[in-house]
């Protein structure tokens, strides 16, 4: 599952199915120990991507 490639803007928003993190088009990108941890990771990734997008528009 790990391919060590960075996420691209098209991969967002990151979604969660159980304990797996998925790209916006449903490709698995990671597996967490628990569904709660997966949700937390996805939230953080999505918030970071949102901030980066806002910074691009405000620059």
PDB file of N, CA, C, O and CB in Angstrom:
ATOM      1  N   UNK A   1       0.818  -1.189   0.000  1.00  0.00           N
ATOM      2  CA  UNK A   1       0.000   0.000   0.000  1.00  0.00           C
ATOM      3  C   UNK A   1       0.863   1.255   0.000  1.00  0.00           C
ATOM      4  O   UNK A   1       0.454   2.265  -0.572  1.00  0.00           O
ATOM      5  CB  UNK A   1      -0.931  -0.003   1.196  1.00  0.00           C
ATOM      6  N   UNK A   2       2.016   1.231   0.606  1.00  0.00           N
ATOM      7  CA  UNK A   2       2.883   2.399   0.663  1.00  0.00           C
ATOM      8  C   UNK A   2       3.727   2.482  -0.597  1.00  0.00           C
ATOM      9  O   UNK A   2       4.483   1.565  -0.917  1.00  0.00           O
ATOM     10  CB  UNK A   2       3.779   2.353   1.909  1.00  0.00           C
ATOM     11  N   UNK A   3       3.589   3.598  -1.308  1.00  0.00           N
ATOM     12  CA  UNK A   3       4.410   3.776  -2.500  1.00  0.00           C
ATOM     13  C   UNK A   3       5.339   4.968  -2.339  1.00  0.00           C
ATOM     14  O   UNK A   3       6.074   5.306  -3.267  1.00  0.00           O
ATOM     15  CB  UNK A   3       3.528   3.956  -3.738  1.00  0.00           C
ATOM     16  N   UNK A   4       5.320   5.605  -1.185  1.00  0.00           N
ATOM     17  CA  UNK A   4       6.211   6.711  -0.830  1.00  0.00           C
ATOM     18  C   UNK A   4       6.150   7.881  -1.805  1.00  0.00           C
ATOM     19  O   UNK A   4       7.102   8.657  -1.885  1.00  0.00           O
ATOM     20  CB  UNK A   4       7.619   6.215  -0.748  1.00  0.00           C
ATOM     21  N   UNK A   5       5.069   8.024  -2.538  1.00  0.00           N
ATOM     22  CA  UNK A   5       4.889   9.170  -3.423  1.00  0.00           C
ATOM     23  C   UNK A   5       4.109  10.237  -2.659  1.00  0.00           C
ATOM     24  O   UNK A   5       3.193   9.913  -1.903  1.00  0.00           O
ATOM     25  CB  UNK A   5       4.148   8.762  -4.748  1.00  0.00           C
ATOM     26  N   UNK A   6       4.468  11.508  -2.851  1.00  0.00           N
ATOM     27  CA  UNK A   6       3.721  12.564  -2.160  1.00  0.00           C
ATOM     28  C   UNK A   6       2.296  12.670  -2.708  1.00  0.00           C
ATOM     29  O   UNK A   6       2.034  12.347  -3.867  1.00  0.00           O
ATOM     30  CB  UNK A   6       4.447  13.919  -2.303  1.00  0.00           C
ATOM     31  N   UNK A   7       1.396  13.121  -1.861  1.00  0.00           N
ATOM     32  CA  UNK A   7       0.022  13.331  -2.298  1.00  0.00           C
ATOM     33  C   UNK A   7      -0.039  14.547  -3.210  1.00  0.00           C
ATOM     34  O   UNK A   7       0.686  15.523  -3.015  1.00  0.00           O
ATOM     35  CB  UNK A   7      -0.924  13.507  -1.088  1.00  0.00           C
ATOM     36  N   UNK A   8      -0.907  14.476  -4.199  1.00  0.00           N
ATOM     37  CA  UNK A   8      -1.099  15.574  -5.141  1.00  0.00           C
ATOM     38  C   UNK A   8      -2.421  16.268  -4.809  1.00  0.00           C
ATOM     39  O   UNK A   8      -3.273  15.679  -4.144  1.00  0.00           O
ATOM     40  CB  UNK A   8      -1.086  15.059  -6.624  1.00  0.00           C
ATOM     41  N   UNK A   9      -2.603  17.500  -5.258  1.00  0.00           N
ATOM     42  CA  UNK A   9      -3.861  18.206  -4.984  1.00  0.00           C
ATOM     43  C   UNK A   9      -5.098  17.412  -5.404  1.00  0.00           C
ATOM     44  O   UNK A   9      -6.136  17.500  -4.747  1.00  0.00           O
ATOM     45  CB  UNK A   9      -3.861  19.541  -5.693  1.00  0.00           C
ATOM     46  N   UNK A  10      -5.003  16.644  -6.481  1.00  0.00           N
ATOM     47  CA  UNK A  10      -6.154  15.850  -6.932  1.00  0.00           C
ATOM     48  C   UNK A  10      -6.500  14.713  -5.976  1.00  0.00           C
ATOM     49  O   UNK A  10      -7.589  14.145  -6.069  1.00  0.00           O
ATOM     50  CB  UNK A  10      -5.879  15.282  -8.306  1.00  0.00           C
ATOM     51  N   UNK A  11      -5.599  14.370  -5.061  1.00  0.00           N
ATOM     52  CA  UNK A  11      -5.845  13.291  -4.108  1.00  0.00           C
ATOM     53  C   UNK A  11      -6.767  13.721  -2.968  1.00  0.00           C
ATOM     54  O   UNK A  11      -7.258  12.881  -2.214  1.00  0.00           O
ATOM     55  CB  UNK A  11      -4.532  12.794  -3.542  1.00  0.00           C
ATOM     56  N   UNK A  12      -7.002  15.025  -2.841  1.00  0.00           N
ATOM     57  CA  UNK A  12      -7.790  15.549  -1.731  1.00  0.00           C
ATOM     58  C   UNK A  12      -9.229  15.771  -2.149  1.00  0.00           C
ATOM     59  O   UNK A  12      -9.500  15.999  -3.327  1.00  0.00           O
ATOM     60  CB  UNK A  12      -7.188  16.849  -1.212  1.00  0.00           C
ATOM     61  N   UNK A  13     -10.164  15.710  -1.197  1.00  0.00           N
ATOM     62  CA  UNK A  13      -9.947  15.441   0.215  1.00  0.00           C
ATOM     63  C   UNK A  13      -9.678  13.959   0.468  1.00  0.00           C
ATOM     64  O   UNK A  13     -10.208  13.081  -0.214  1.00  0.00           O
ATOM     65  CB  UNK A  13     -11.149  15.900   1.025  1.00  0.00           C
ATOM     66  N   UNK A  14      -8.844  13.715   1.463  1.00  0.00           N
ATOM     67  CA  UNK A  14      -8.557  12.346   1.887  1.00  0.00           C
ATOM     68  C   UNK A  14      -9.796  11.836   2.619  1.00  0.00           C
ATOM     69  O   UNK A  14     -10.372  12.545   3.445  1.00  0.00           O
ATOM     70  CB  UNK A  14      -7.266  12.273   2.805  1.00  0.00           C
ATOM     71  N   UNK A  15     -10.197  10.619   2.316  1.00  0.00           N
ATOM     72  CA  UNK A  15     -11.381  10.022   2.921  1.00  0.00           C
ATOM     73  C   UNK A  15     -10.984   8.808   3.746  1.00  0.00           C
ATOM     74  O   UNK A  15      -9.879   8.284   3.610  1.00  0.00           O
ATOM     75  CB  UNK A  15     -12.410   9.629   1.843  1.00  0.00           C
ATOM     76  N   UNK A  16     -11.900   8.370   4.603  1.00  0.00           N
ATOM     77  CA  UNK A  16     -11.633   7.237   5.486  1.00  0.00           C
ATOM     78  C   UNK A  16     -12.698   6.170   5.289  1.00  0.00           C
ATOM     79  O   UNK A  16     -13.892   6.463   5.228  1.00  0.00           O
ATOM     80  CB  UNK A  16     -11.584   7.688   6.963  1.00  0.00           C
ATOM     81  N   UNK A  17     -12.241   4.929   5.189  1.00  0.00           N
ATOM     82  CA  UNK A  17     -13.131   3.770   5.187  1.00  0.00           C
ATOM     83  C   UNK A  17     -12.589   2.805   6.222  1.00  0.00           C
ATOM     84  O   UNK A  17     -11.612   2.098   5.976  1.00  0.00           O
ATOM     85  CB  UNK A  17     -13.227   3.097   3.760  1.00  0.00           C
ATOM     86  N   UNK A  18     -13.226   2.777   7.376  1.00  0.00           N
ATOM     87  CA  UNK A  18     -12.727   1.943   8.472  1.00  0.00           C
ATOM     88  C   UNK A  18     -11.404   2.482   8.961  1.00  0.00           C
ATOM     89  O   UNK A  18     -11.330   3.615   9.436  1.00  0.00           O
ATOM     90  CB  UNK A  18     -12.576   0.476   8.029  1.00  0.00           C
ATOM     91  N   UNK A  19     -10.346   1.672   8.850  1.00  0.00           N
ATOM     92  CA  UNK A  19      -9.024   2.130   9.287  1.00  0.00           C
ATOM     93  C   UNK A  19      -8.123   2.490   8.103  1.00  0.00           C
ATOM     94  O   UNK A  19      -6.920   2.684   8.276  1.00  0.00           O
ATOM     95  CB  UNK A  19      -8.353   1.054  10.138  1.00  0.00           C
ATOM     96  N   UNK A  20      -8.705   2.580   6.896  1.00  0.00           N
ATOM     97  CA  UNK A  20      -7.921   2.910   5.702  1.00  0.00           C
ATOM     98  C   UNK A  20      -8.167   4.341   5.252  1.00  0.00           C
ATOM     99  O   UNK A  20      -9.295   4.832   5.265  1.00  0.00           O
ATOM    100  CB  UNK A  20      -8.251   1.946   4.567  1.00  0.00           C
ATOM    101  N   UNK A  21      -7.082   4.999   4.851  1.00  0.00           N
ATOM    102  CA  UNK A  21      -7.170   6.330   4.268  1.00  0.00           C
ATOM    103  C   UNK A  21      -7.155   6.173   2.759  1.00  0.00           C
ATOM    104  O   UNK A  21      -6.362   5.408   2.211  1.00  0.00           O
ATOM    105  CB  UNK A  21      -6.005   7.255   4.757  1.00  0.00           C
ATOM    106  N   UNK A  22      -8.043   6.908   2.088  1.00  0.00           N
ATOM    107  CA  UNK A  22      -8.196   6.793   0.645  1.00  0.00           C
ATOM    108  C   UNK A  22      -8.120   8.172   0.004  1.00  0.00           C
ATOM    109  O   UNK A  22      -8.489   9.178   0.611  1.00  0.00           O
ATOM    110  CB  UNK A  22      -9.528   6.103   0.289  1.00  0.00           C
ATOM    111  N   UNK A  23      -7.634   8.200  -1.234  1.00  0.00           N
ATOM    112  CA  UNK A  23      -7.649   9.448  -1.991  1.00  0.00           C
ATOM    113  C   UNK A  23      -9.095   9.760  -2.373  1.00  0.00           C
ATOM    114  O   UNK A  23      -9.991   8.942  -2.167  1.00  0.00           O
ATOM    115  CB  UNK A  23      -6.735   9.355  -3.262  1.00  0.00           C
ATOM    116  N   UNK A  24      -9.307  10.938  -2.927  1.00  0.00           N
ATOM    117  CA  UNK A  24     -10.653  11.348  -3.332  1.00  0.00           C
ATOM    118  C   UNK A  24     -11.265  10.393  -4.355  1.00  0.00           C
ATOM    119  O   UNK A  24     -12.486  10.248  -4.417  1.00  0.00           O
ATOM    120  CB  UNK A  24     -10.616  12.756  -3.905  1.00  0.00           C
ATOM    121  N   UNK A  25     -10.425   9.742  -5.154  1.00  0.00           N
ATOM    122  CA  UNK A  25     -10.955   8.799  -6.144  1.00  0.00           C
ATOM    123  C   UNK A  25     -10.954   7.350  -5.654  1.00  0.00           C
ATOM    124  O   UNK A  25     -11.133   6.426  -6.447  1.00  0.00           O
ATOM    125  CB  UNK A  25     -10.153   8.895  -7.419  1.00  0.00           C
ATOM    126  N   UNK A  26     -10.753   7.153  -4.352  1.00  0.00           N
ATOM    127  CA  UNK A  26     -10.905   5.829  -3.759  1.00  0.00           C
ATOM    128  C   UNK A  26      -9.685   4.939  -3.727  1.00  0.00           C
ATOM    129  O   UNK A  26      -9.799   3.762  -3.386  1.00  0.00           O
ATOM    130  CB  UNK A  26     -11.934   5.134  -4.460  1.00  0.00           C
ATOM    131  N   UNK A  27      -8.515   5.463  -4.073  1.00  0.00           N
ATOM    132  CA  UNK A  27      -7.302   4.647  -4.030  1.00  0.00           C
ATOM    133  C   UNK A  27      -6.750   4.633  -2.604  1.00  0.00           C
ATOM    134  O   UNK A  27      -6.604   5.692  -1.993  1.00  0.00           O
ATOM    135  CB  UNK A  27      -6.233   5.185  -5.029  1.00  0.00           C
ATOM    136  N   UNK A  28      -6.439   3.444  -2.062  1.00  0.00           N
ATOM    137  CA  UNK A  28      -5.890   3.377  -0.700  1.00  0.00           C
ATOM    138  C   UNK A  28      -4.490   3.983  -0.637  1.00  0.00           C
ATOM    139  O   UNK A  28      -3.657   3.749  -1.512  1.00  0.00           O
ATOM    140  CB  UNK A  28      -5.852   1.921  -0.209  1.00  0.00           C
ATOM    141  N   UNK A  29      -4.246   4.774   0.426  1.00  0.00           N
ATOM    142  CA  UNK A  29      -2.928   5.395   0.579  1.00  0.00           C
ATOM    143  C   UNK A  29      -2.255   5.033   1.891  1.00  0.00           C
ATOM    144  O   UNK A  29      -1.035   5.138   2.011  1.00  0.00           O
ATOM    145  CB  UNK A  29      -3.051   6.891   0.477  1.00  0.00           C
ATOM    146  N   UNK A  30      -3.043   4.604   2.883  1.00  0.00           N
ATOM    147  CA  UNK A  30      -2.444   4.240   4.170  1.00  0.00           C
ATOM    148  C   UNK A  30      -3.464   3.483   5.003  1.00  0.00           C
ATOM    149  O   UNK A  30      -4.667   3.519   4.743  1.00  0.00           O
ATOM    150  CB  UNK A  30      -1.943   5.499   4.931  1.00  0.00           C
ATOM    151  N   UNK A  31      -2.944   2.797   6.015  1.00  0.00           N
ATOM    152  CA  UNK A  31      -3.799   2.085   6.952  1.00  0.00           C
ATOM    153  C   UNK A  31      -3.366   2.483   8.355  1.00  0.00           C
ATOM    154  O   UNK A  31      -2.177   2.450   8.675  1.00  0.00           O
ATOM    155  CB  UNK A  31      -3.719   0.531   6.744  1.00  0.00           C
ATOM    156  N   UNK A  32      -4.324   2.857   9.190  1.00  0.00           N
ATOM    157  CA  UNK A  32      -4.045   3.260  10.566  1.00  0.00           C
ATOM    158  C   UNK A  32      -4.356   2.100  11.512  1.00  0.00           C
ATOM    159  O   UNK A  32      -4.970   1.106  11.125  1.00  0.00           O
ATOM    160  CB  UNK A  32      -4.871   4.520  10.952  1.00  0.00           C
ATOM    161  N   UNK A  33      -3.916   2.254  12.759  1.00  0.00           N
ATOM    162  CA  UNK A  33      -4.172   1.196  13.742  1.00  0.00           C
ATOM    163  C   UNK A  33      -5.652   1.072  14.075  1.00  0.00           C
ATOM    164  O   UNK A  33      -6.156  -0.028  14.301  1.00  0.00           O
ATOM    165  CB  UNK A  33      -3.382   1.461  15.015  1.00  0.00           C
ATOM    166  N   UNK A  34      -6.352   2.219  14.104  1.00  0.00           N
ATOM    167  CA  UNK A  34      -7.777   2.209  14.438  1.00  0.00           C
ATOM    168  C   UNK A  34      -8.518   3.185  13.526  1.00  0.00           C
ATOM    169  O   UNK A  34      -7.903   4.079  12.944  1.00  0.00           O
ATOM    170  CB  UNK A  34      -8.000   2.577  15.935  1.00  0.00           C
ATOM    171  N   UNK A  35      -9.828   3.020  13.401  1.00  0.00           N
ATOM    172  CA  UNK A  35     -10.610   3.982  12.622  1.00  0.00           C
ATOM    173  C   UNK A  35     -10.521   5.409  13.178  1.00  0.00           C
ATOM    174  O   UNK A  35     -10.515   6.369  12.407  1.00  0.00           O
ATOM    175  CB  UNK A  35     -12.063   3.543  12.580  1.00  0.00           C
ATOM    176  N   UNK A  36     -10.452   5.557  14.499  1.00  0.00           N
ATOM    177  CA  UNK A  36     -10.334   6.894  15.097  1.00  0.00           C
ATOM    178  C   UNK A  36      -9.034   7.575  14.681  1.00  0.00           C
ATOM    179  O   UNK A  36      -9.022   8.769  14.382  1.00  0.00           O
ATOM    180  CB  UNK A  36     -10.409   6.802  16.628  1.00  0.00           C
ATOM    181  N   UNK A  37      -7.953   6.825  14.663  1.00  0.00           N
ATOM    182  CA  UNK A  37      -6.662   7.386  14.247  1.00  0.00           C
ATOM    183  C   UNK A  37      -6.718   7.743  12.760  1.00  0.00           C
ATOM    184  O   UNK A  37      -6.204   8.786  12.355  1.00  0.00           O
ATOM    185  CB  UNK A  37      -5.500   6.380  14.527  1.00  0.00           C
ATOM    186  N   UNK A  38      -7.332   6.895  11.956  1.00  0.00           N
ATOM    187  CA  UNK A  38      -7.466   7.182  10.526  1.00  0.00           C
ATOM    188  C   UNK A  38      -8.240   8.477  10.316  1.00  0.00           C
ATOM    189  O   UNK A  38      -7.863   9.292   9.474  1.00  0.00           O
ATOM    190  CB  UNK A  38      -8.169   6.016   9.799  1.00  0.00           C
ATOM    191  N   UNK A  39      -9.310   8.674  11.066  1.00  0.00           N
ATOM    192  CA  UNK A  39     -10.118   9.893  10.972  1.00  0.00           C
ATOM    193  C   UNK A  39      -9.287  11.113  11.345  1.00  0.00           C
ATOM    194  O   UNK A  39      -9.359  12.144  10.676  1.00  0.00           O
ATOM    195  CB  UNK A  39     -11.358   9.796  11.880  1.00  0.00           C
ATOM    196  N   UNK A  40      -8.499  11.000  12.412  1.00  0.00           N
ATOM    197  CA  UNK A  40      -7.656  12.115  12.857  1.00  0.00           C
ATOM    198  C   UNK A  40      -6.610  12.462  11.790  1.00  0.00           C
ATOM    199  O   UNK A  40      -6.385  13.635  11.496  1.00  0.00           O
ATOM    200  CB  UNK A  40      -6.959  11.766  14.196  1.00  0.00           C
ATOM    201  N   UNK A  41      -5.986  11.453  11.224  1.00  0.00           N
ATOM    202  CA  UNK A  41      -4.973  11.683  10.184  1.00  0.00           C
ATOM    203  C   UNK A  41      -5.612  12.364   8.970  1.00  0.00           C
ATOM    204  O   UNK A  41      -5.064  13.329   8.438  1.00  0.00           O
ATOM    205  CB  UNK A  41      -4.302  10.342   9.763  1.00  0.00           C
ATOM    206  N   UNK A  42      -6.756  11.866   8.539  1.00  0.00           N
ATOM    207  CA  UNK A  42      -7.437  12.453   7.378  1.00  0.00           C
ATOM    208  C   UNK A  42      -7.811  13.907   7.647  1.00  0.00           C
ATOM    209  O   UNK A  42      -7.631  14.764   6.783  1.00  0.00           O
ATOM    210  CB  UNK A  42      -8.696  11.640   7.023  1.00  0.00           C
ATOM    211  N   UNK A  43      -8.331  14.186   8.837  1.00  0.00           N
ATOM    212  CA  UNK A  43      -8.688  15.565   9.187  1.00  0.00           C
ATOM    213  C   UNK A  43      -7.477  16.477   9.112  1.00  0.00           C
ATOM    214  O   UNK A  43      -7.555  17.579   8.569  1.00  0.00           O
ATOM    215  CB  UNK A  43      -9.300  15.623  10.589  1.00  0.00           C
ATOM    216  N   UNK A  44      -6.365  16.023   9.654  1.00  0.00           N
ATOM    217  CA  UNK A  44      -5.150  16.846   9.648  1.00  0.00           C
ATOM    218  C   UNK A  44      -4.633  17.073   8.224  1.00  0.00           C
ATOM    219  O   UNK A  44      -4.254  18.188   7.867  1.00  0.00           O
ATOM    220  CB  UNK A  44      -4.056  16.184  10.503  1.00  0.00           C
ATOM    221  N   UNK A  45      -4.621  16.025   7.426  1.00  0.00           N
ATOM    222  CA  UNK A  45      -4.166  16.166   6.036  1.00  0.00           C
ATOM    223  C   UNK A  45      -5.069  17.119   5.254  1.00  0.00           C
ATOM    224  O   UNK A  45      -4.588  17.965   4.500  1.00  0.00           O
ATOM    225  CB  UNK A  45      -4.126  14.791   5.342  1.00  0.00           C
ATOM    226  N   UNK A  46      -6.371  16.975   5.438  1.00  0.00           N
ATOM    227  CA  UNK A  46      -7.310  17.828   4.713  1.00  0.00           C
ATOM    228  C   UNK A  46      -7.212  19.282   5.165  1.00  0.00           C
ATOM    229  O   UNK A  46      -7.297  20.192   4.340  1.00  0.00           O
ATOM    230  CB  UNK A  46      -8.735  17.320   4.902  1.00  0.00           C
ATOM    231  N   UNK A  47      -7.034  19.511   6.471  1.00  0.00           N
ATOM    232  CA  UNK A  47      -6.875  20.878   6.975  1.00  0.00           C
ATOM    233  C   UNK A  47      -5.600  21.508   6.424  1.00  0.00           C
ATOM    234  O   UNK A  47      -5.598  22.678   6.043  1.00  0.00           O
ATOM    235  CB  UNK A  47      -6.850  20.890   8.515  1.00  0.00           C
ATOM    236  N   UNK A  48      -4.520  20.736   6.383  1.00  0.00           N
ATOM    237  CA  UNK A  48      -3.254  21.249   5.861  1.00  0.00           C
ATOM    238  C   UNK A  48      -3.389  21.597   4.375  1.00  0.00           C
ATOM    239  O   UNK A  48      -2.912  22.642   3.932  1.00  0.00           O
ATOM    240  CB  UNK A  48      -2.123  20.215   6.070  1.00  0.00           C
ATOM    241  N   UNK A  49      -4.034  20.727   3.620  1.00  0.00           N
ATOM    242  CA  UNK A  49      -4.236  20.995   2.197  1.00  0.00           C
ATOM    243  C   UNK A  49      -5.096  22.240   2.003  1.00  0.00           C
ATOM    244  O   UNK A  49      -4.818  23.046   1.115  1.00  0.00           O
ATOM    245  CB  UNK A  49      -4.888  19.783   1.505  1.00  0.00           C
ATOM    246  N   UNK A  50      -6.127  22.408   2.814  1.00  0.00           N
ATOM    247  CA  UNK A  50      -6.994  23.582   2.715  1.00  0.00           C
ATOM    248  C   UNK A  50      -6.200  24.858   2.974  1.00  0.00           C
ATOM    249  O   UNK A  50      -6.349  25.843   2.251  1.00  0.00           O
ATOM    250  CB  UNK A  50      -8.168  23.474   3.708  1.00  0.00           C
ATOM    251  N   UNK A  51      -5.353  24.839   4.008  1.00  0.00           N
ATOM    252  CA  UNK A  51      -4.523  26.013   4.318  1.00  0.00           C
ATOM    253  C   UNK A  51      -3.571  26.330   3.161  1.00  0.00           C
ATOM    254  O   UNK A  51      -3.405  27.493   2.793  1.00  0.00           O
ATOM    255  CB  UNK A  51      -3.716  25.775   5.618  1.00  0.00           C
ATOM    256  N   UNK A  52      -2.960  25.314   2.599  1.00  0.00           N
ATOM    257  CA  UNK A  52      -2.052  25.541   1.465  1.00  0.00           C
ATOM    258  C   UNK A  52      -2.798  26.156   0.285  1.00  0.00           C
ATOM    259  O   UNK A  52      -2.288  27.062  -0.375  1.00  0.00           O
ATOM    260  CB  UNK A  52      -1.383  24.219   1.034  1.00  0.00           C
ATOM    261  N   UNK A  53      -3.993  25.668   0.025  1.00  0.00           N
ATOM    262  CA  UNK A  53      -4.797  26.200  -1.078  1.00  0.00           C
ATOM    263  C   UNK A  53      -5.158  27.663  -0.817  1.00  0.00           C
ATOM    264  O   UNK A  53      -5.098  28.488  -1.729  1.00  0.00           O
ATOM    265  CB  UNK A  53      -6.080  25.357  -1.273  1.00  0.00           C
ATOM    266  N   UNK A  54      -5.530  27.987   0.419  1.00  0.00           N
ATOM    267  CA  UNK A  54      -5.859  29.372   0.766  1.00  0.00           C
ATOM    268  C   UNK A  54      -4.643  30.278   0.605  1.00  0.00           C
ATOM    269  O   UNK A  54      -4.767  31.406   0.127  1.00  0.00           O
ATOM    270  CB  UNK A  54      -6.389  29.453   2.206  1.00  0.00           C
ATOM    271  N   UNK A  55      -3.480  29.794   0.999  1.00  0.00           N
ATOM    272  CA  UNK A  55      -2.253  30.585   0.868  1.00  0.00           C
ATOM    273  C   UNK A  55      -1.915  30.851  -0.596  1.00  0.00           C
ATOM    274  O   UNK A  55      -1.426  31.929  -0.936  1.00  0.00           O
ATOM    275  CB  UNK A  55      -1.085  29.869   1.551  1.00  0.00           C
ATOM    276  N   UNK A  56      -2.171  29.877  -1.456  1.00  0.00           N
ATOM    277  CA  UNK A  56      -1.917  30.068  -2.886  1.00  0.00           C
ATOM    278  C   UNK A  56      -2.785  31.182  -3.457  1.00  0.00           C
ATOM    279  O   UNK A  56      -2.332  31.981  -4.276  1.00  0.00           O
ATOM    280  CB  UNK A  56      -2.168  28.766  -3.651  1.00  0.00           C
ATOM    281  N   UNK A  57      -4.038  31.222  -3.011  1.00  0.00           N
ATOM    282  CA  UNK A  57      -4.956  32.229  -3.540  1.00  0.00           C
ATOM    283  C   UNK A  57      -4.690  33.608  -2.957  1.00  0.00           C
ATOM    284  O   UNK A  57      -4.963  34.614  -3.612  1.00  0.00           O
ATOM    285  CB  UNK A  57      -6.388  31.826  -3.262  1.00  0.00           C
ATOM    286  N   UNK A  58      -4.165  33.677  -1.745  1.00  0.00           N
ATOM    287  CA  UNK A  58      -3.954  34.979  -1.102  1.00  0.00           C
ATOM    288  C   UNK A  58      -2.600  35.591  -1.444  1.00  0.00           C
ATOM    289  O   UNK A  58      -2.363  36.765  -1.159  1.00  0.00           O
ATOM    290  CB  UNK A  58      -4.076  34.838   0.400  1.00  0.00           C
ATOM    291  N   UNK A  59      -1.722  34.820  -2.044  1.00  0.00           N
ATOM    292  CA  UNK A  59      -0.375  35.332  -2.354  1.00  0.00           C
ATOM    293  C   UNK A  59      -0.359  36.217  -3.575  1.00  0.00           C
ATOM    294  O   UNK A  59       0.697  36.721  -3.958  1.00  0.00           O
ATOM    295  CB  UNK A  59       0.585  34.190  -2.559  1.00  0.00           C
TER     296      UNK A  59
END
